[in-house]
Structure formats: structure tokens, C-alpha cells
Amino acid sequence: MIMKMSSDHQKDTFQLLLCHTECYLLPKNSETRKDFCFAVAEEQVIDILSAENITLTALDSAHSLLADNLEKSNGLGEGTSPVVLIGHIPVPHDRDGLRSESSEQSVEIPVYRWSFSKNLPEAAIQQGVIILLAAIDKPIGLWVESIAEPQTVQEGDLLTLSRDSFSFPIGSTGFAYLFQNKCYYLISAAKLFEQHSIKPLSLPENNIQNQNSLQRPSPAQHQPRLMVFQIQNQENSHRPIRFGISSRQIIEVQPITKIYSGLPSLAGEIGKMVYQNRLIPLLDLNICLHQEPLTIDRQSRCLIVHETHDAEAIAIAFHGNSQFLPLPIPHLESQRELEMQIPFPCKKVEITNQTVILINVADLRNRSGNGNGFRLRT
């Protein structure tokens, strides 16, 4: 046993275990790896054990499932379990939270790991830790690479996640905790292991506020406009490339203050940012275009955008000055051959000696769209 969970805390606070597992990022064709940070509430945890006594019985099948998932175009899709069985660990049958009538001195507890986690040799797995989660029949083990000391938090310390922030199955409650510039997804063991009848969290689950509850700036009383902005430093370019988006899809423009790392769920996502007490994805279109990432500095800003008034918001980073152009705008269809490949539907036009790529928020989410951006008219 490495650490025994304590239940001695105030009623208006609770404790979270902050956990890390190195994993593959799930957007298609991605081979990048980074930490998957998540939090487990103390009330669902019995104990934390060393993994040195684990017996790996299903590691090959776990690796096979991981490979299958990465070959899919959409990573972990609907109906795919986010965890896979990798083995068992002996636990004394008289351990608190373990109900067993067995005469054996110990009971074999199944151990799972994230199905999108990095492949590791047996010796490396034995250096990890196992979180014992309370279930009605017997505990379940969840393997992780490392954990931090429990954090005592208040319910108000949790931020609501936008739906874009957990578009793949991870047993998310819809909340996250921010700690040391990282986004920790609050996981519900009851959701993660639905087949094992784990006590649900006492926190409100799936309490994702309707996006209409956001305090949106009042729309200006004017005709629709086109906002033109740049994502790279192209001041020396004879014909710079800009991006354009309808003012109808813009909530507001604001500085980029702080970026929190987290699993990206949208193409080009560089992290999460806090907007009106919720976490939303921050996109860098340079990454979508396979260009050098945008350098975030004092001149960097972000667009808070949405598809429709009742849709989820996302943020798009840009650099330098921007301008709003009243519609309709005199323009020509662009015949310019771009060096960059644009992976989402768009439309190219020439406006005042600059090439403008018209984008639509729906297309950035890889959802259905007409591929024409929008028309430069009212």
C-alpha cells in the first residue's frame, strides 16, 4: 500500500486524486504523445497500491486494441471502451471496501488501463500505481503512471467543460480542475466502469450548462461584417494571406491570457482556455495548415466564435491587427495557388490586394458544411 485515502475533510469540500498517464492523442493521423491528466474523487477510491505485484494476463490484447483504435479515422468512437483489462493484482480479502466470503488470504482484483495510453513493457507497468475503485461486488483497479498528493477543493473550484473538450469517451463528468497550468478531467468511475455498479459521485454529473447561459456581449446594431485577421507574421509579403469569418459567428475578441494543457479534441487545438467559467478549446489554424505554430505573445488575440447563438464556443488564436469590413464587399474569386494545404472546406477570394480564406466554425469542427464558407453579401 502506498497511500490510504483519508475521509477527514469538511462537508463543503472534497478531495481529488490528480493522475497522469502518457498517451497517444486521439485526433486522426496523430502520433504525438503527451500526458493525459485526470482526477478521481476520493469518495470512489478505496486505496492506492503499487503495481509491482500485478500479473499481466491481457497485455497483448490491450496493445492490439490500442493499435486498432489508432488505425480508425476517428480514434475512440462511440461504443468503444476507454479502458481495457491488462491483468490482476492480489488484495487481502479483509481490506476495507472488499466484500468477500472467500477463505483465501487474498482476492484477485481486475486491473484496467486507458486504451489510448502508451504501450509500455512489463517492467515499466510494474513501476506504476493502481487506484482501487469501490464497486458493489469487489474493487476494480485502474493503472496509472503517477499520481500527486490529494487536493482538497471546493465545488466552486471546478470548471464546466464544453462538449468539444471531451468528444471521446473517458468517463467524464463534464467538469475539470485546473492545477499548475494543466487541465484535469474529473472522471466518474461509475461512468468508466458501468458494468460494475460503482456508487455515483455525489457531485452533480453531466451538469453542463446550456451555452445560452453565457453572458454574451450585446450584438452591435449594424449590418453583418467580415472580420479579417492573420495567423502568421506576413508583414513583408507582397500579397499576404488572411482569414475571414462572419461577424455573426463572433462572440467577442479578447487577449490570450493563460493556456492550459489538455487532450485536444479538435484539429489544431493547442490547449484549453477559460471563458466565463468554462473551459473551451483554443485553436491554432497554423497547425491545421501544417505550418509553424503561432508564437503566443502580447500581440496575440483570440476570437471567441460559435456556429449559432445556442452552440458551443471555441477560441481561434490570431496575431497582429485585424479589421472589420462591411458587407457586401467588392471581391474576386481567387485563382491563387497556395503553398499550404487547407484540410477543411473554405472559399478563397481576393480583397484589396490580399488573399482571404473564408472559414466557417462548423467546418473547423469537421462537421457537415457546404464547403463554401459564406457569401460576401448581407
C-alpha positions as a LaTeX table, in Angstrom:
\begin{tabular}{lrrr}
\hline
Residue & $x$ (\AA) & $y$ (\AA) & $z$ (\AA) \\
\hline
Met1 & 0.00 & 0.00 & 0.00 \\
Ile2 & 1.35 & 3.42 & $-0.91$ \\
Met3 & $-1.32$ & 5.71 & 0.44 \\
Lys4 & $-4.52$ & 5.28 & 2.38 \\
Met5 & $-7.25$ & 7.72 & 1.42 \\
Ser6 & $-8.47$ & 9.91 & 4.25 \\
Ser7 & $-12.09$ & 10.95 & 4.69 \\
Asp8 & $-11.34$ & 13.69 & 7.21 \\
His9 & $-12.38$ & 16.83 & 5.41 \\
Gln10 & $-15.11$ & 19.41 & 5.66 \\
Lys11 & $-18.53$ & 18.73 & 4.24 \\
Asp12 & $-18.33$ & 21.63 & 1.83 \\
Thr13 & $-15.04$ & 20.38 & 0.37 \\
Phe14 & $-13.87$ & 17.15 & $-1.21$ \\
Gln15 & $-10.59$ & 15.56 & $-2.22$ \\
Leu16 & $-9.33$ & 14.77 & $-5.68$ \\
Leu17 & $-6.51$ & 12.48 & $-6.76$ \\
Leu18 & $-4.60$ & 14.05 & $-9.65$ \\
Cys19 & $-3.32$ & 11.36 & $-12.03$ \\
His20 & $-1.08$ & 11.24 & $-15.10$ \\
Thr21 & $-0.80$ & 8.72 & $-17.91$ \\
Glu22 & 1.24 & 9.21 & $-21.06$ \\
Cys23 & $-0.99$ & 8.60 & $-24.03$ \\
Tyr24 & $-1.50$ & 8.95 & $-27.74$ \\
Leu25 & $-3.51$ & 11.96 & $-28.78$ \\
Leu26 & $-6.72$ & 10.92 & $-30.41$ \\
Pro27 & $-7.18$ & 13.17 & $-33.48$ \\
Lys28 & $-6.69$ & 11.04 & $-36.57$ \\
Asn29 & $-3.22$ & 10.52 & $-38.00$ \\
Ser30 & $-1.60$ & 11.89 & $-34.85$ \\
Glu31 & 1.45 & 10.16 & $-33.44$ \\
Thr32 & 2.10 & 12.76 & $-30.77$ \\
Arg33 & 2.12 & 11.71 & $-27.13$ \\
Lys34 & 1.57 & 13.73 & $-24.01$ \\
Asp35 & 0.19 & 13.38 & $-20.51$ \\
Phe36 & $-3.46$ & 12.60 & $-20.06$ \\
Cys37 & $-4.33$ & 14.35 & $-16.80$ \\
Phe38 & $-7.44$ & 13.32 & $-14.92$ \\
Ala39 & $-8.84$ & 13.49 & $-11.40$ \\
Val40 & $-10.69$ & 10.89 & $-9.34$ \\
Ala41 & $-12.85$ & 11.85 & $-6.36$ \\
Glu42 & $-11.76$ & 10.37 & $-3.02$ \\
Glu43 & $-15.25$ & 9.02 & $-2.32$ \\
Gln44 & $-14.86$ & 6.49 & $-5.14$ \\
Val45 & $-11.37$ & 5.35 & $-4.10$ \\
Ile46 & $-10.57$ & 2.62 & $-1.55$ \\
Asp47 & $-6.80$ & 2.65 & $-1.72$ \\
Ile48 & $-3.74$ & 3.21 & $-3.89$ \\
Leu49 & $-1.37$ & 0.28 & $-4.43$ \\
Ser50 & 1.98 & $-0.27$ & $-6.03$ \\
Ala51 & 1.75 & $-2.16$ & $-9.33$ \\
Glu52 & 4.82 & $-4.28$ & $-8.56$ \\
Asn53 & 2.65 & $-7.35$ & $-7.82$ \\
Ile54 & 0.48 & $-7.10$ & $-10.89$ \\
Thr55 & 0.07 & $-10.20$ & $-13.04$ \\
Leu56 & $-0.27$ & $-9.15$ & $-16.66$ \\
Thr57 & $-2.64$ & $-11.53$ & $-18.39$ \\
Ala58 & $-4.12$ & $-9.47$ & $-21.17$ \\
Leu59 & $-1.39$ & $-7.05$ & $-22.20$ \\
Asp60 & $-1.17$ & $-8.33$ & $-25.76$ \\
Ser61 & $-4.89$ & $-7.88$ & $-26.35$ \\
Ala62 & $-4.72$ & $-4.39$ & $-24.82$ \\
His63 & $-1.95$ & $-3.43$ & $-27.21$ \\
Ser64 & $-3.92$ & $-4.89$ & $-30.09$ \\
Leu65 & $-6.97$ & $-2.82$ & $-29.15$ \\
Leu66 & $-4.81$ & 0.30 & $-28.95$ \\
Ala67 & $-3.45$ & $-0.34$ & $-32.44$ \\
Asp68 & $-6.96$ & $-0.89$ & $-33.78$ \\
Asn69 & $-8.16$ & 2.35 & $-32.24$ \\
Leu70 & $-5.28$ & 4.36 & $-33.69$ \\
Glu71 & $-5.96$ & 2.96 & $-37.16$ \\
Lys72 & $-9.53$ & 4.22 & $-37.05$ \\
Ser73 & $-10.10$ & 7.58 & $-38.63$ \\
Asn74 & $-11.88$ & 8.93 & $-35.57$ \\
Gly75 & $-9.80$ & 7.43 & $-32.75$ \\
Leu76 & $-12.03$ & 6.11 & $-29.98$ \\
Gly77 & $-15.51$ & 6.14 & $-31.42$ \\
Glu78 & $-18.93$ & 5.57 & $-29.96$ \\
Gly79 & $-19.30$ & 2.20 & $-28.30$ \\
Thr80 & $-15.56$ & 1.82 & $-27.75$ \\
Ser81 & $-14.49$ & 1.33 & $-24.15$ \\
Pro82 & $-11.89$ & 3.85 & $-22.96$ \\
Val83 & $-10.31$ & 1.20 & $-20.71$ \\
Val84 & $-9.00$ & $-2.33$ & $-21.35$ \\
Leu85 & $-8.23$ & $-5.20$ & $-18.96$ \\
Ile86 & $-4.49$ & $-5.85$ & $-18.62$ \\
Gly87 & $-4.23$ & $-8.20$ & $-15.62$ \\
His88 & $-4.96$ & $-8.79$ & $-11.94$ \\
Ile89 & $-3.48$ & $-7.89$ & $-8.57$ \\
Pro90 & $-3.91$ & $-9.72$ & $-5.23$ \\
Val91 & $-5.67$ & $-7.73$ & $-2.49$ \\
Pro92 & $-6.23$ & $-9.01$ & 1.09 \\
His93 & $-9.84$ & $-10.14$ & 1.40 \\
Asp94 & $-10.29$ & $-8.22$ & 4.68 \\
Arg95 & $-9.36$ & $-4.89$ & 3.08 \\
Asp96 & $-11.85$ & $-2.09$ & 3.73 \\
Gly97 & $-14.37$ & $-1.92$ & 0.93 \\
Leu98 & $-13.76$ & $-5.51$ & $-0.19$ \\
Arg99 & $-16.64$ & $-7.87$ & 0.39 \\
Ser100 & $-15.55$ & $-11.44$ & 0.02 \\
Glu101 & $-16.56$ & $-14.73$ & 1.60 \\
Ser102 & $-13.50$ & $-16.45$ & 0.19 \\
Ser103 & $-11.29$ & $-18.44$ & 2.56 \\
Glu104 & $-8.24$ & $-17.35$ & 0.57 \\
Gln105 & $-5.96$ & $-14.75$ & 2.09 \\
Ser106 & $-6.31$ & $-12.50$ & $-0.95$ \\
Val107 & $-8.66$ & $-11.85$ & $-3.81$ \\
Glu108 & $-7.59$ & $-11.24$ & $-7.40$ \\
Ile109 & $-8.76$ & $-7.78$ & $-8.46$ \\
Pro110 & $-9.02$ & $-6.96$ & $-12.20$ \\
Val111 & $-6.77$ & $-4.11$ & $-13.35$ \\
Tyr112 & $-7.56$ & $-1.87$ & $-16.30$ \\
Arg113 & $-5.68$ & 0.86 & $-18.11$ \\
Trp114 & $-6.65$ & 3.53 & $-20.61$ \\
Ser115 & $-6.97$ & 2.00 & $-24.08$ \\
Phe116 & $-5.30$ & 5.06 & $-25.63$ \\
Ser117 & $-2.31$ & 5.01 & $-23.27$ \\
Lys118 & 1.24 & 4.46 & $-24.41$ \\
Asn119 & 2.49 & 0.90 & $-24.87$ \\
Leu120 & 4.87 & 0.05 & $-22.04$ \\
Pro121 & 6.97 & $-3.02$ & $-21.21$ \\
Glu122 & 6.03 & $-5.13$ & $-18.20$ \\
Ala123 & 8.82 & $-3.63$ & $-16.04$ \\
Ala124 & 7.54 & $-0.11$ & $-16.68$ \\
Ile125 & 3.97 & $-1.10$ & $-15.81$ \\
Gln126 & 5.17 & $-2.58$ & $-12.53$ \\
Gln127 & 6.62 & 0.82 & $-11.64$ \\
Gly128 & 3.21 & 2.47 & $-11.90$ \\
Val129 & 0.41 & 2.63 & $-9.36$ \\
Ile130 & $-3.08$ & 1.15 & $-9.18$ \\
Ile131 & $-6.11$ & 3.06 & $-7.92$ \\
Leu132 & $-8.60$ & 0.73 & $-6.21$ \\
Leu133 & $-12.09$ & 1.91 & $-7.06$ \\
Ala134 & $-15.04$ & 0.91 & $-4.89$ \\
Ala135 & $-17.63$ & $-1.32$ & $-6.56$ \\
Ile136 & $-20.57$ & $-3.27$ & $-5.13$ \\
Asp137 & $-19.14$ & $-6.72$ & $-5.87$ \\
Lys138 & $-15.38$ & $-6.13$ & $-5.50$ \\
Pro139 & $-12.92$ & $-3.32$ & $-6.21$ \\
Ile140 & $-11.61$ & $-2.51$ & $-9.65$ \\
Gly141 & $-8.05$ & $-1.43$ & $-10.33$ \\
Leu142 & $-7.15$ & 1.43 & $-12.67$ \\
Trp143 & $-3.46$ & 1.59 & $-13.60$ \\
Val144 & $-1.76$ & 4.99 & $-13.99$ \\
Glu145 & 1.84 & 6.07 & $-14.33$ \\
Ser146 & 1.83 & 8.52 & $-11.43$ \\
Ile147 & $-0.37$ & 10.44 & $-9.03$ \\
Ala148 & 0.04 & 13.60 & $-6.98$ \\
Glu149 & $-0.94$ & 14.25 & $-3.38$ \\
Pro150 & $-4.72$ & 14.60 & $-2.92$ \\
Gln151 & $-6.01$ & 18.12 & $-3.49$ \\
Thr152 & $-8.73$ & 19.49 & $-1.22$ \\
Val153 & $-11.06$ & 21.56 & $-3.37$ \\
Gln154 & $-14.46$ & 23.16 & $-3.21$ \\
Glu155 & $-17.18$ & 22.52 & $-5.72$ \\
Gly156 & $-16.76$ & 26.08 & $-6.97$ \\
Asp157 & $-13.16$ & 25.24 & $-7.95$ \\
Leu158 & $-14.44$ & 23.02 & $-10.76$ \\
Leu159 & $-14.96$ & 24.46 & $-14.23$ \\
Thr160 & $-17.54$ & 23.25 & $-16.72$ \\
Leu161 & $-16.14$ & 21.63 & $-19.85$ \\
Ser162 & $-17.57$ & 22.46 & $-23.22$ \\
Arg163 & $-18.74$ & 19.38 & $-25.11$ \\
Asp164 & $-15.83$ & 19.80 & $-27.54$ \\
Ser165 & $-13.41$ & 19.21 & $-24.67$ \\
Phe166 & $-14.32$ & 15.56 & $-24.19$ \\
Ser167 & $-15.71$ & 14.41 & $-27.53$ \\
Phe168 & $-14.36$ & 10.89 & $-26.98$ \\
Pro169 & $-15.34$ & 8.50 & $-24.16$ \\
Ile170 & $-13.28$ & 8.99 & $-20.97$ \\
Gly171 & $-15.99$ & 8.69 & $-18.33$ \\
Ser172 & $-16.01$ & 12.46 & $-17.91$ \\
Thr173 & $-18.39$ & 14.17 & $-15.51$ \\
Gly174 & $-18.29$ & 17.34 & $-17.58$ \\
Phe175 & $-16.07$ & 19.12 & $-15.04$ \\
Ala176 & $-12.35$ & 19.87 & $-14.85$ \\
Tyr177 & $-9.91$ & 21.09 & $-12.22$ \\
Leu178 & $-7.03$ & 23.39 & $-13.15$ \\
Phe179 & $-3.70$ & 22.83 & $-11.42$ \\
Gln180 & $-0.23$ & 24.02 & $-12.45$ \\
Asn181 & $-1.31$ & 25.00 & $-15.99$ \\
Lys182 & $-2.88$ & 21.62 & $-16.63$ \\
Cys183 & $-6.48$ & 20.63 & $-17.17$ \\
Tyr184 & $-7.51$ & 17.62 & $-15.06$ \\
Tyr185 & $-10.68$ & 15.97 & $-16.29$ \\
Leu186 & $-12.86$ & 14.86 & $-13.37$ \\
Ile187 & $-13.60$ & 11.19 & $-14.07$ \\
Ser188 & $-16.60$ & 9.28 & $-12.74$ \\
Ala189 & $-15.67$ & 5.68 & $-12.01$ \\
Ala190 & $-19.38$ & 4.86 & $-12.24$ \\
Lys191 & $-19.34$ & 6.01 & $-15.87$ \\
Leu192 & $-15.98$ & 4.47 & $-16.65$ \\
Phe193 & $-16.99$ & 1.02 & $-15.37$ \\
Glu194 & $-20.74$ & 0.96 & $-15.90$ \\
Gln195 & $-20.82$ & $-2.83$ & $-15.75$ \\
His196 & $-19.53$ & $-2.94$ & $-12.15$ \\
Ser197 & $-22.21$ & $-0.90$ & $-10.28$ \\
Ile198 & $-19.96$ & 1.72 & $-8.72$ \\
Lys199 & $-21.56$ & 4.31 & $-6.45$ \\
Pro200 & $-22.16$ & 7.51 & $-8.45$ \\
Leu201 & $-20.41$ & 10.71 & $-7.45$ \\
Ser202 & $-22.28$ & 12.99 & $-5.10$ \\
Leu203 & $-21.26$ & 15.90 & $-7.31$ \\
Pro204 & $-23.82$ & 16.86 & $-9.97$ \\
Glu205 & $-22.88$ & 14.83 & $-13.04$ \\
Asn206 & $-23.37$ & 15.94 & $-16.62$ \\
Asn207 & $-24.20$ & 19.39 & $-15.34$ \\
Ile208 & $-23.02$ & 21.06 & $-18.49$ \\
Gln209 & $-24.75$ & 24.39 & $-18.58$ \\
Asn210 & $-26.61$ & 25.36 & $-21.69$ \\
Gln211 & $-24.45$ & 27.65 & $-23.77$ \\
Asn212 & $-27.29$ & 30.18 & $-23.72$ \\
Ser213 & $-26.37$ & 30.87 & $-20.09$ \\
Leu214 & $-23.14$ & 32.55 & $-21.20$ \\
Gln215 & $-23.14$ & 36.31 & $-20.75$ \\
Arg216 & $-22.66$ & 37.26 & $-24.37$ \\
Pro217 & $-21.85$ & 40.82 & $-25.41$ \\
Ser218 & $-24.83$ & 42.60 & $-26.92$ \\
Pro219 & $-24.60$ & 42.50 & $-30.72$ \\
Ala220 & $-23.85$ & 45.83 & $-32.28$ \\
Gln221 & $-26.69$ & 47.36 & $-34.28$ \\
His222 & $-25.08$ & 47.22 & $-37.70$ \\
Gln223 & $-25.07$ & 45.23 & $-40.88$ \\
Pro224 & $-23.15$ & 41.91 & $-40.84$ \\
Arg225 & $-19.43$ & 42.39 & $-41.32$ \\
Leu226 & $-16.43$ & 40.31 & $-42.26$ \\
Met227 & $-13.57$ & 40.14 & $-39.77$ \\
Val228 & $-10.20$ & 39.67 & $-41.49$ \\
Phe229 & $-7.24$ & 38.50 & $-39.43$ \\
Gln230 & $-3.84$ & 36.88 & $-39.85$ \\
Ile231 & $-2.35$ & 33.81 & $-38.21$ \\
Gln232 & 1.26 & 34.36 & $-39.24$ \\
Asn233 & 3.67 & 37.27 & $-39.44$ \\
Gln234 & 3.42 & 38.20 & $-43.11$ \\
Glu235 & 4.16 & 41.90 & $-42.99$ \\
Asn236 & 6.85 & 41.56 & $-45.68$ \\
Ser237 & 4.63 & 39.55 & $-48.01$ \\
His238 & 3.54 & 41.28 & $-51.23$ \\
Arg239 & 0.16 & 39.57 & $-51.12$ \\
Pro240 & $-0.44$ & 38.38 & $-47.58$ \\
Ile241 & $-2.87$ & 35.62 & $-46.75$ \\
Arg242 & $-5.62$ & 36.45 & $-44.31$ \\
Phe243 & $-8.55$ & 34.56 & $-42.88$ \\
Gly244 & $-12.08$ & 35.88 & $-42.76$ \\
Ile245 & $-15.07$ & 34.98 & $-40.62$ \\
Ser246 & $-18.58$ & 36.39 & $-40.42$ \\
Ser247 & $-19.32$ & 38.71 & $-37.53$ \\
Arg248 & $-22.45$ & 36.64 & $-36.95$ \\
Gln249 & $-20.23$ & 33.82 & $-35.68$ \\
Ile250 & $-18.08$ & 36.03 & $-33.43$ \\
Ile251 & $-18.96$ & 36.41 & $-29.76$ \\
Glu252 & $-16.03$ & 38.67 & $-28.91$ \\
Val253 & $-12.30$ & 39.30 & $-29.35$ \\
Gln254 & $-10.03$ & 39.16 & $-26.32$ \\
Pro255 & $-6.36$ & 38.74 & $-25.32$ \\
Ile256 & $-4.93$ & 35.28 & $-24.74$ \\
Thr257 & $-4.20$ & 35.25 & $-21.03$ \\
Lys258 & $-3.46$ & 31.68 & $-19.97$ \\
Ile259 & $-3.44$ & 28.36 & $-21.81$ \\
Tyr260 & $-3.99$ & 25.03 & $-20.02$ \\
Ser261 & $-2.75$ & 21.77 & $-21.46$ \\
Gly262 & $-5.28$ & 19.03 & $-22.07$ \\
Leu263 & $-6.18$ & 16.33 & $-24.55$ \\
Pro264 & $-7.04$ & 18.05 & $-27.85$ \\
Ser265 & $-10.43$ & 17.13 & $-29.24$ \\
Leu266 & $-10.37$ & 19.36 & $-32.33$ \\
Ala267 & $-7.82$ & 19.59 & $-35.13$ \\
Gly268 & $-5.32$ & 22.38 & $-34.46$ \\
Glu269 & $-6.12$ & 22.60 & $-30.76$ \\
Ile270 & $-3.20$ & 23.89 & $-28.66$ \\
Gly271 & $-4.88$ & 23.84 & $-25.26$ \\
Lys272 & $-7.84$ & 24.98 & $-23.22$ \\
Met273 & $-8.66$ & 28.46 & $-22.07$ \\
Val274 & $-11.16$ & 29.73 & $-19.53$ \\
Tyr275 & $-14.08$ & 31.69 & $-20.90$ \\
Gln276 & $-16.85$ & 32.71 & $-18.50$ \\
Asn277 & $-16.07$ & 29.93 & $-16.01$ \\
Arg278 & $-15.90$ & 27.15 & $-18.55$ \\
Leu279 & $-13.07$ & 25.54 & $-20.49$ \\
Ile280 & $-13.17$ & 25.84 & $-24.26$ \\
Pro281 & $-10.70$ & 24.64 & $-26.94$ \\
Leu282 & $-8.14$ & 27.13 & $-28.30$ \\
Leu283 & $-7.23$ & 26.50 & $-31.95$ \\
Asp284 & $-4.14$ & 27.50 & $-33.92$ \\
Leu285 & $-5.01$ & 27.39 & $-37.62$ \\
Asn286 & $-1.29$ & 27.19 & $-38.45$ \\
Ile287 & $-1.28$ & 23.65 & $-37.08$ \\
Cys288 & $-4.30$ & 22.76 & $-39.21$ \\
Leu289 & $-2.35$ & 24.02 & $-42.23$ \\
His290 & 0.83 & 22.11 & $-41.24$ \\
Gln291 & 2.70 & 25.40 & $-40.74$ \\
Glu292 & 4.90 & 26.59 & $-37.89$ \\
Pro293 & 2.76 & 27.12 & $-34.76$ \\
Leu294 & 1.74 & 30.65 & $-33.87$ \\
Thr295 & 4.02 & 32.34 & $-31.36$ \\
Ile296 & 1.82 & 33.48 & $-28.49$ \\
Asp297 & 2.93 & 36.94 & $-27.33$ \\
Arg298 & 1.45 & 40.27 & $-26.27$ \\
Gln299 & 0.13 & 40.88 & $-29.76$ \\
Ser300 & $-1.75$ & 37.59 & $-29.83$ \\
Arg301 & $-5.51$ & 37.67 & $-29.54$ \\
Cys302 & $-8.25$ & 35.13 & $-29.86$ \\
Leu303 & $-11.65$ & 35.08 & $-31.43$ \\
Ile304 & $-14.42$ & 33.55 & $-29.34$ \\
Val305 & $-16.69$ & 32.07 & $-32.00$ \\
His306 & $-19.68$ & 29.78 & $-32.37$ \\
Glu307 & $-21.78$ & 28.36 & $-35.18$ \\
Thr308 & $-25.11$ & 29.62 & $-33.92$ \\
His309 & $-26.24$ & 31.54 & $-30.85$ \\
Asp310 & $-27.05$ & 28.37 & $-28.88$ \\
Ala311 & $-23.94$ & 26.40 & $-29.94$ \\
Glu312 & $-20.73$ & 25.74 & $-28.00$ \\
Ala313 & $-17.97$ & 28.34 & $-28.19$ \\
Ile314 & $-14.39$ & 27.77 & $-29.33$ \\
Ala315 & $-11.42$ & 30.15 & $-29.49$ \\
Ile316 & $-9.19$ & 30.84 & $-32.52$ \\
Ala317 & $-5.77$ & 32.38 & $-31.94$ \\
Phe318 & $-4.51$ & 35.08 & $-34.29$ \\
His319 & $-1.64$ & 37.54 & $-34.45$ \\
Gly320 & $-1.37$ & 41.26 & $-35.08$ \\
Asn321 & $-4.03$ & 43.61 & $-36.30$ \\
Ser322 & $-7.48$ & 42.68 & $-37.52$ \\
Gln323 & $-10.14$ & 44.64 & $-39.33$ \\
Phe324 & $-13.90$ & 44.54 & $-39.81$ \\
Leu325 & $-15.14$ & 45.12 & $-43.35$ \\
Pro326 & $-18.79$ & 46.00 & $-44.02$ \\
Leu327 & $-20.73$ & 43.67 & $-46.28$ \\
Pro328 & $-21.17$ & 43.46 & $-49.20$ \\
Ile329 & $-17.51$ & 43.65 & $-50.24$ \\
Pro330 & $-16.16$ & 44.03 & $-53.80$ \\
His331 & $-14.11$ & 40.90 & $-54.39$ \\
Leu332 & $-12.90$ & 38.42 & $-56.98$ \\
Glu333 & $-12.74$ & 34.67 & $-56.80$ \\
Ser334 & $-9.10$ & 33.82 & $-56.08$ \\
Gln335 & $-7.11$ & 31.79 & $-58.58$ \\
Arg336 & $-4.01$ & 31.90 & $-56.40$ \\
Glu337 & $-2.23$ & 28.60 & $-55.80$ \\
Leu338 & $-1.45$ & 28.39 & $-52.11$ \\
Glu339 & 1.66 & 26.68 & $-50.79$ \\
Met340 & $-0.30$ & 25.48 & $-47.79$ \\
Gln341 & $-2.86$ & 22.70 & $-47.95$ \\
Ile342 & $-6.16$ & 23.62 & $-46.32$ \\
Pro343 & $-7.75$ & 20.50 & $-44.77$ \\
Phe344 & $-11.21$ & 21.96 & $-44.24$ \\
Pro345 & $-13.80$ & 23.33 & $-46.70$ \\
Cys346 & $-13.31$ & 27.01 & $-47.48$ \\
Lys347 & $-13.53$ & 29.65 & $-50.15$ \\
Lys348 & $-10.70$ & 31.89 & $-51.46$ \\
Val349 & $-11.29$ & 35.48 & $-52.56$ \\
Glu350 & $-9.15$ & 38.49 & $-53.43$ \\
Ile351 & $-9.94$ & 41.67 & $-51.46$ \\
Thr352 & $-7.80$ & 44.83 & $-51.78$ \\
Asn353 & $-4.61$ & 43.05 & $-52.83$ \\
Gln354 & $-4.82$ & 40.33 & $-50.21$ \\
Thr355 & $-5.99$ & 36.75 & $-50.38$ \\
Val356 & $-8.69$ & 36.00 & $-47.84$ \\
Ile357 & $-9.66$ & 32.46 & $-46.89$ \\
Leu358 & $-13.28$ & 32.41 & $-45.70$ \\
Ile359 & $-13.92$ & 29.93 & $-42.92$ \\
Asn360 & $-16.94$ & 28.60 & $-41.11$ \\
Val361 & $-16.91$ & 27.43 & $-37.49$ \\
Ala362 & $-18.84$ & 24.27 & $-38.37$ \\
Asp363 & $-16.11$ & 23.25 & $-40.82$ \\
Leu364 & $-13.40$ & 23.69 & $-38.18$ \\
Arg365 & $-15.23$ & 21.07 & $-36.13$ \\
Asn366 & $-15.17$ & 18.68 & $-39.11$ \\
Arg367 & $-18.93$ & 18.71 & $-39.14$ \\
Ser368 & $-21.11$ & 18.82 & $-42.20$ \\
Gly369 & $-20.96$ & 22.08 & $-44.11$ \\
Asn370 & $-21.44$ & 23.31 & $-47.64$ \\
Gly371 & $-17.70$ & 23.88 & $-48.03$ \\
Asn372 & $-18.20$ & 27.40 & $-49.36$ \\
Gly373 & $-17.66$ & 29.32 & $-46.14$ \\
Phe374 & $-20.25$ & 32.09 & $-46.51$ \\
Arg375 & $-21.17$ & 34.60 & $-49.16$ \\
Leu376 & $-19.79$ & 38.13 & $-49.12$ \\
Arg377 & $-23.22$ & 39.71 & $-49.04$ \\
Thr378 & $-25.73$ & 40.66 & $-46.35$ \\
\hline
\end{tabular}
